[in-house]
């Protein structure tokens, strides 16, 4: 690939355009290292590209099944770009393998090269992209109206009168337009901060420049930077900062900052507080995994709000590639014995459990080989849970942690020991698969029972036929309960049912003991719950008006009323 990279650096002829999947758009390779943009109907900045994926493994291709059959999947590319969490995509196809390689490796090189750019070079490229975005060339000019549309992207608010005054101050044209150089000058004038410049006037010479000597003093006195101890290192630092930028030739014989350049430097990534040494992991990672903070995601599958947004496998891809190591799967009973993943009891869309697992497998360790924790919020029946367990093992294979790393260990394994592993975090079933069991009150009040339908006090009759209050948590699968002691009754002032007497039951739970309430009715053989309910009515009906109430199969947490 060396000839290709050398060719790109030397701006040789770019590879032929790629065609979109529907052949309605051609994607053109950047013809200049200045623009750093892919062009098609619109322009895509190289810096906004987050991933370049080979093949047709993306939902966009599902919309065009006939076209997909006609193409070679090895020649397809999906380009993910944008500044939001939910990325935009370009699905394109090369004519042959040589063109595919030119595009794929060429874009990879451009991405890396763009990421290495220093701040002055990034700023120059941004200003030129803005100038060219109106279809201009270096010989063209932009108008006052076009300049006003750029202000939001400069994070600058200004009324039209003030903008016109600043515009006319740099414009040499009677037509109120700006050349490229005038546009760059106006940009600096609009963002100039005299108060900041004034703060550092003691470091400027008579030409309002910060020389090598004064910049070294600034590093020593203001920043306490150890770099100031080596004047030669400071000089190299400044040269590297301006490398390849338009200002670089002016610094060839003598390095310095102008006032505007110095203010730009103060706000650049080169002057940030963060120590770039820690961009990479410096810890040995040999401590037990519980000793570390873990980058985690809640409702990972969602691309927007928690009420009505889309659930997408691409949300898992985005999180995993951003370095997230704990992701959530909300599992609800689905068709064919396998769950859906979505935010239950909302209008969010559903995605298939197997699609999510295959997505995780493909992208789990694309960014790092640190272990992944799958946090399972389980709302599924035992049958579907068994199917989930089967496919966890089938799809993840040896990567799934199913046995202790060290059987005689007294602490959790270290991150290094768990590299490349996928762990499942889930509530364990009670011993012997008991559907009803007793837990301590402290556990019931502090435990996060995410699939609870109801919680509170309930009167239960003991073997002596006495009704006694119990603290209960009702879920789809079981009833958890524990006796309520007197001291808890007296101190439980925050509970909604705290004012109930020992012989009372909350109004919203009275139906639990009624003969017409049947809870969740299961299938009997091939008979669906609705048919079973109808047979119960037929068998026990006492004339018109006989009814029963059961848990709804369609809307979890709701009820179904059946009449005779």
C-alpha positions in Angstrom: 0.0 0.0 0.0 3.0 2.4 0.1 2.6 3.5 -3.5 -1.0 4.4 -2.8 -0.2 6.4 0.3 2.7 8.2 -1.5 0.3 8.9 -4.4 -2.3 10.4 -2.1 0.3 12.5 -0.3 1.5 13.8 -3.7 -2.1 14.5 -4.8 -2.0 12.2 -7.8 -5.1 11.3 -9.7 -7.8 10.1 -7.3 -9.6 6.7 -7.8 -12.7 6.7 -10.0 -16.0 7.6 -8.3 -18.0 5.0 -6.4 -21.7 4.5 -7.3 -24.4 4.5 -4.7 -26.5 1.3 -4.2 -29.3 2.7 -6.3 -27.0 4.2 -8.9 -28.5 7.7 -8.3 -25.3 9.2 -6.8 -21.6 9.2 -7.5 -19.2 9.5 -4.6 -16.0 11.4 -5.5 -12.6 11.0 -3.7 -11.0 14.2 -2.3 -8.9 15.7 -5.1 -7.0 18.0 -2.7 -5.6 17.6 0.8 -7.1 21.0 1.5 -10.8 20.3 1.1 -10.7 16.9 3.0 -14.2 16.2 1.8 -16.0 13.4 0.0 -18.4 14.9 -2.5 -21.7 13.5 -3.8 -25.0 15.2 -3.7 -23.6 16.9 -0.5 -20.2 17.0 1.0 -18.8 14.8 3.8 -15.9 16.1 5.8 -13.2 13.4 6.3 -13.0 14.4 10.0 -16.7 13.5 10.5 -16.2 9.9 9.3 -16.5 7.5 12.3 -16.3 4.1 10.6 -15.7 2.5 7.2 -17.3 -0.9 7.1 -16.8 -3.5 4.4 -19.7 -5.6 3.0 -23.5 -5.2 3.0 -24.1 -6.0 6.6 -26.3 -3.0 7.3 -30.1 -2.5 7.3 -29.9 0.1 4.4 -29.1 -2.8 2.1 -32.2 -4.6 3.2 -34.3 -1.9 1.5 -32.9 -2.8 -1.9 -32.8 -6.6 -2.1 -32.9 -6.7 -5.9 -29.9 -4.4 -6.2 -27.9 -6.3 -3.5 -28.3 -9.5 -5.5 -26.6 -7.9 -8.5 -23.5 -6.6 -6.7 -20.4 -8.3 -5.3 -20.5 -7.9 -1.5 -16.7 -7.8 -1.4 -16.9 -4.5 -3.4 -19.4 -2.7 -1.1 -18.5 0.0 1.5 -20.6 1.6 4.2 -19.3 5.0 5.4 -20.7 6.1 8.8 -20.3 9.9 9.4 -21.7 12.7 11.4 -21.4 14.6 14.7 -24.4 13.2 16.5 -24.7 9.8 18.3 -27.0 8.6 15.5 -24.7 8.6 12.4 -25.6 9.1 8.8 -24.5 6.6 6.2 -23.3 6.3 2.6 -23.7 2.8 1.0 -21.5 2.6 -2.1 -20.1 0.0 -4.5 -16.8 -0.2 -6.4 -16.5 -1.4 -10.0 -13.6 -3.8 -9.2 -11.3 -4.9 -6.5 -8.5 -2.5 -7.4 -10.9 0.5 -7.1 -12.2 -0.9 -3.8 -8.7 -1.1 -2.3 -7.9 2.4 -3.5 -11.0 3.8 -1.8 -10.9 1.7 1.4 -7.2 2.1 2.2 -7.1 5.7 0.8 -9.9 6.7 3.2 -8.2 5.0 6.1 -5.0 6.9 5.3 -6.9 10.2 5.0 -8.7 9.6 8.4 -5.4 8.9 10.2 -3.7 11.9 8.5 -6.6 14.2 9.3 -6.6 13.1 12.9 -2.9 14.0 13.2 -3.4 17.5 12.0 -2.3 20.3 14.3 -4.6 23.1 15.4 -3.6 25.8 12.9 -4.0 23.3 10.0 -7.4 22.1 11.3 -8.5 25.7 11.5 -7.4 26.5 8.0 -9.1 23.5 6.6 -12.3 24.4 8.4 -12.3 27.9 7.1 -11.6 26.7 3.5 -14.4 24.1 3.8 -16.8 26.8 4.9 -15.7 29.1 2.0 -16.0 26.2 -0.6 -19.3 25.0 0.8 -21.1 27.8 -1.2 -19.6 26.4 -4.4 -16.8 28.9 -4.4 -13.2 28.5 -5.7 -10.2 30.4 -4.3 -10.9 33.1 -6.9 -14.5 33.6 -5.9 -16.0 35.8 -3.1 -18.7 35.3 -0.4 -21.5 37.8 0.3 -22.7 39.3 3.6 -25.7 36.9 3.5 -23.5 33.9 3.1 -21.2 35.1 5.9 -24.3 35.4 8.2 -25.1 31.7 7.6 -21.7 30.7 8.8 -22.0 32.4 12.2 -23.9 29.6 14.0 -21.0 27.2 13.1 -18.6 29.6 14.6 -20.7 29.5 17.8 -21.2 33.3 17.4 -24.3 35.4 17.7 -24.3 38.9 16.2 -26.9 41.2 14.8 -26.8 42.1 11.1 -25.7 45.7 11.7 -22.6 44.7 13.7 -21.8 42.0 11.2 -22.1 44.5 8.3 -19.7 46.9 10.1 -17.1 44.2 10.7 -17.6 42.9 7.1 -17.1 46.3 5.5 -14.0 46.9 7.7 -12.1 44.1 5.9 -13.8 44.2 2.5 -12.1 46.1 -0.3 -14.9 45.6 -2.7 -17.8 48.1 -3.3 -20.0 45.1 -3.9 -19.8 43.9 -0.3 -18.1 40.6 -0.8 -15.0 38.9 0.6 -12.1 37.1 -1.0 -10.7 34.0 0.7 -8.0 35.9 2.5 -10.5 38.6 3.6 -12.8 35.9 4.9 -10.0 34.5 7.0 -9.2 37.9 8.3 -12.8 38.6 9.2 -13.0 35.3 11.0 -10.1 36.3 13.3 -11.5 39.7 13.8 -14.9 38.4 14.9 -13.3 35.9 17.4 -10.6 38.2 18.6 -10.6 38.6 22.4 -8.7 41.8 23.4 -9.1 41.1 27.1 -7.2 37.8 26.7 -4.5 39.4 24.6 -4.2 42.2 27.1 -3.7 39.7 29.9 -0.5 38.5 28.2 0.8 41.8 26.9 4.0 41.4 29.1 5.0 38.5 26.9 4.8 40.5 23.7 7.5 42.5 21.9 7.1 45.8 20.2 5.6 44.1 17.2 2.9 42.4 19.4 4.6 39.0 18.8 5.3 36.3 21.3 8.9 35.4 20.6 10.6 32.1 21.4 12.1 33.7 24.5 8.8 35.1 25.7 6.9 31.9 25.0 9.5 30.0 27.1 8.8 32.4 29.9 5.1 31.9 29.5 5.5 28.2 29.8 7.6 28.6 32.9 5.7 31.3 34.8 2.1 30.6 33.8 2.0 26.9 33.0 4.7 25.5 35.2 5.6 23.4 32.2 8.9 21.4 32.5 9.3 21.9 28.7 10.5 25.5 29.5 13.8 24.0 30.9 14.9 23.2 27.3 14.8 26.2 24.9 15.6 24.0 21.9 12.7 21.7 22.8 10.4 24.7 23.0 11.5 25.8 19.5 10.8 22.4 18.1 7.4 22.4 19.9 6.4 25.7 18.2 7.6 24.5 14.8 5.6 21.3 15.1 2.5 23.3 16.2 2.6 25.3 12.9 3.8 22.4 10.7 2.1 22.3 7.2 0.0 25.3 8.1 0.0 28.5 6.0 2.0 30.2 8.8 4.8 27.6 8.7 7.0 29.4 6.0 7.0 32.6 8.1 8.4 30.7 11.0 11.2 29.0 9.0 13.9 31.3 10.3 12.4 32.7 13.5 9.6 31.1 15.5 7.0 33.3 17.1 3.2 33.7 17.7 1.2 36.7 16.6 -1.4 37.9 19.0 -4.3 36.1 17.3 -2.2 32.9 16.9 -1.3 33.0 20.6 -5.0 33.3 21.6 -5.8 30.4 19.2 -3.1 28.4 20.9 -4.5 29.0 24.3 -7.8 27.4 23.2 -6.3 24.6 21.2 -5.9 20.9 22.2 -2.1 21.5 22.5 -2.8 23.7 25.6 -5.4 21.6 27.3 -5.2 20.6 30.9 -5.5 16.9 30.1 -2.2 15.0 30.0 -2.2 13.2 26.6 0.0 10.5 28.2 -3.2 9.1 29.7 -5.0 8.8 26.3 -3.6 5.3 26.5 -4.0 3.0 29.5 -1.1 3.4 31.8 -2.3 1.1 34.6 -1.1 -2.5 34.7 -4.7 -3.6 34.8 -3.8 -6.4 37.2 -6.2 -5.4 40.0 -9.5 -7.3 40.4 -12.0 -5.9 38.0 -14.2 -4.5 40.8 -11.4 -2.0 41.5 -12.0 -0.1 38.3 -14.5 2.3 36.9 -16.2 0.7 33.9 -17.5 2.8 31.0 -21.2 1.8 31.0 -24.3 2.4 28.9 -27.9 2.5 29.9 -30.7 1.5 27.4 -27.9 0.9 24.9 -30.2 -0.1 22.1 -32.0 3.3 21.9 -31.0 5.9 19.4 -33.1 8.7 21.0 -35.6 9.2 23.9 -36.9 6.4 26.1 -40.5 6.8 25.0 -40.9 6.6 21.2 -37.4 6.4 19.6 -36.0 3.7 17.4 -34.1 0.7 18.9 -31.2 -0.2 16.6 -28.3 -2.6 16.5 -26.2 0.3 15.3 -26.5 1.9 18.8 -24.6 -1.1 20.1 -22.0 -0.7 17.4 -21.6 3.0 18.3 -21.2 2.4 22.0 -18.7 -0.5 21.6 -16.6 1.5 19.2 -16.6 4.5 21.6 -15.0 2.2 24.2 -18.1 1.3 26.3 -17.5 -1.9 28.2 -20.8 -2.5 29.9 -23.9 -2.5 27.7 -27.6 -3.3 28.5 -30.0 -5.7 26.9 -33.7 -5.3 27.9 -35.2 -8.6 26.9 -38.9 -9.3 26.5 -40.7 -12.4 25.2 -40.8 -12.4 21.5 -41.9 -14.8 18.6 -40.3 -18.1 17.8 -39.1 -18.6 21.4 -36.6 -15.7 21.3 -36.9 -12.3 22.9 -37.2 -8.8 21.5 -35.0 -6.1 22.9 -36.7 -2.8 23.5 -37.8 -0.4 26.3 -40.9 -2.2 27.6 -44.3 -0.5 28.0 -43.3 2.3 25.6 -43.6 3.1 21.9 -39.9 2.3 21.2 -39.3 -0.1 18.3 -38.2 -3.7 18.8 -35.0 -5.5 17.6 -34.3 -9.2 17.5 -32.2 -10.8 20.2 -30.1 -12.7 17.8 -29.3 -9.6 15.7 -28.0 -7.9 18.8 -25.8 -10.9 19.8 -24.3 -11.1 16.3 -23.7 -7.3 16.3 -21.9 -7.5 19.7 -19.8 -10.5 18.5 -18.7 -8.5 15.4 -17.8 -5.2 17.1 -17.1 -6.3 20.7 -13.3 -5.9 20.6 -12.9 -3.5 17.6 -11.6 -0.7 19.9 -10.1 -2.6 22.9 -9.7 -6.1 24.1 -10.9 -5.3 27.6 -13.7 -7.5 28.8 -17.4 -6.7 28.1 -20.2 -7.0 30.6 -23.7 -7.7 29.2 -26.2 -6.3 31.7 -29.4 -8.3 31.1 -32.7 -6.8 32.2 -34.8 -9.9 31.9 -38.6 -9.9 31.5 -38.7 -13.3 29.7 -40.3 -16.6 30.6 -38.1 -19.6 31.6 -38.5 -21.1 28.1 -37.1 -18.1 26.4 -34.4 -17.7 29.0 -33.2 -21.2 28.2 -33.1 -20.3 24.5 -31.2 -17.1 25.4 -28.6 -19.1 27.3 -28.2 -21.5 24.4 -27.5 -18.7 21.9 -25.2 -16.9 24.3 -23.0 -20.0 24.2 -23.5 -20.7 20.5 -22.7 -17.2 19.2 -20.0 -16.1 21.6 -18.3 -19.5 21.9 -15.1 -19.5 24.0 -15.3 -15.7 24.4 -18.3 -16.2 26.9 -17.1 -16.5 30.4 -18.9 -19.6 31.9 -16.4 -20.8 34.4 -14.1 -19.2 37.0 -10.7 -18.1 35.7 -9.2 -19.7 38.9 -11.3 -22.1 40.8 -9.4 -21.5 44.1 -9.4 -17.6 43.7 -10.5 -15.5 46.7 -10.9 -12.3 44.6 -12.4 -11.4 41.3 -10.1 -11.9 38.3 -8.1 -9.0 36.9 -8.9 -7.0 33.8 -5.9 -8.6 32.1 -7.1 -12.1 32.9 -10.5 -11.3 31.4 -9.3 -9.7 28.2 -11.3 -10.9 25.2 -14.0 -12.2 27.4 -17.8 -11.5 27.5 -19.5 -11.7 30.9 -23.2 -11.8 31.6 -24.6 -9.8 34.6 -28.0 -11.2 35.5 -30.1 -12.0 38.6 -29.9 -15.7 39.4 -32.9 -17.9 39.7 -33.7 -19.1 43.2 -32.6 -22.6 44.3 -34.6 -25.4 42.8 -36.4 -23.0 40.5 -38.9 -22.2 43.2 -41.4 -19.6 42.0 -42.2 -18.4 45.6 -39.5 -17.9 48.2 -38.8 -15.8 51.3 -36.4 -12.9 51.4 -35.3 -10.5 54.1 -37.2 -7.2 54.3 -33.9 -5.3 53.8 -33.4 -7.1 50.4 -36.9 -6.4 49.3 -36.6 -2.7 50.0 -33.1 -2.2 48.7 -33.1 -4.6 45.8 -33.8 -3.3 42.3 -36.6 -5.5 41.0 -36.9 -3.9 37.6 -39.7 -6.1 36.4 -41.9 -5.6 39.5 -45.6 -5.0 38.7 -46.6 -4.2 42.3 -44.9 -3.8 45.6 -46.3 -3.1 49.1 -48.1 -4.9 52.0 -50.4 -7.9 51.5 -52.3 -9.9 54.1 -51.5 -13.6 53.9 -53.3 -16.3 56.0 -51.0 -18.6 57.9 -51.5 -22.2 59.1 -53.4 -20.9 62.1 -55.9 -19.2 59.8 -54.7 -15.8 61.0 -54.2 -12.9 58.5 -50.8 -11.3 58.9 -49.2 -8.5 56.9 -46.3 -9.3 54.6 -44.1 -7.1 52.5 -44.6 -8.3 48.9 -43.0 -7.8 45.4 -45.0 -9.1 42.5 -43.2 -9.8 39.2 -44.2 -11.5 36.0 -42.7 -14.8 37.2 -43.0 -14.9 41.0 -44.3 -13.4 44.3 -41.6 -12.4 46.8 -42.7 -11.8 50.3 -41.5 -11.5 53.9 -43.3 -11.0 57.2 -43.6 -7.4 58.4 -42.4 -6.9 61.9 -43.9 -4.3 64.3 -40.9 -2.0 64.3 -40.9 -1.8 60.6 -44.6 -0.9 60.7 -43.9 1.9 63.0 -41.0 3.4 61.1 -42.2 2.9 57.6 -43.6 6.5 57.3 -42.7 6.9 53.6 -44.6 3.9 52.4 -47.9 4.8 50.7 -49.6 2.0 52.7 -48.1 2.9 56.1 -51.4 4.2 57.4 -53.2 0.9 56.7 -54.2 -1.1 59.7 -53.1 -4.7 60.2 -56.4 -6.0 58.9 -56.5 -3.8 55.8 -55.4 -4.4 52.2 -54.4 -1.7 49.8 -57.3 -0.8 47.5 -55.3 -1.5 44.3 -54.6 -5.0 45.5 -58.0 -6.2 46.7 -58.6 -8.1 43.5 -55.7 -10.6 44.2 -57.9 -12.6 46.5 -61.1 -12.4 44.4 -62.4 -15.7 42.8 -62.9 -13.9 39.4 -59.2 -12.9 39.2 -57.1 -15.6 37.6 -53.7 -13.8 37.1 -51.6 -15.1 34.3 -53.4 -18.0 32.4 -50.9 -20.3 30.7 -51.4 -22.3 27.5 -52.9 -25.8 28.0 -51.6 -28.0 25.3 -52.4 -26.3 22.0 -55.1 -24.1 23.6 -54.2 -20.4 23.8 -54.8 -18.5 27.0 -57.9 -16.8 25.5 -59.5 -20.2 24.7 -58.6 -21.5 28.2 -60.4 -18.4 29.7 -63.5 -19.1 27.6 -63.6 -22.7 28.7 -63.3 -21.6 32.4 -66.3 -19.3 31.8 -68.3 -22.0 30.2 -67.6 -24.4 33.0 -68.2 -22.1 35.9 -70.7 -19.6 34.4 -73.8 -18.7 36.5 -75.8 -16.9 33.8 -75.4 -13.6 32.0 -72.8 -11.3 33.5 -70.3 -14.0 34.7 -66.8 -12.7 34.1 -63.2 -13.3 34.8 -60.1 -11.1 34.8 -56.7 -12.3 33.7 -53.3 -10.8 32.9 -53.1 -9.4 29.3 -50.9 -11.4 26.9 -50.6 -8.4 24.5 -49.9 -5.6 26.9 -47.7 -6.6 29.9 -49.0 -5.1 33.2 -52.5 -4.7 31.8 -55.6 -6.9 32.2 -58.1 -8.7 30.0 -61.8 -8.9 30.9 -63.8 -11.9 29.6 -67.7 -11.9 29.7 -70.3 -14.7 29.5 
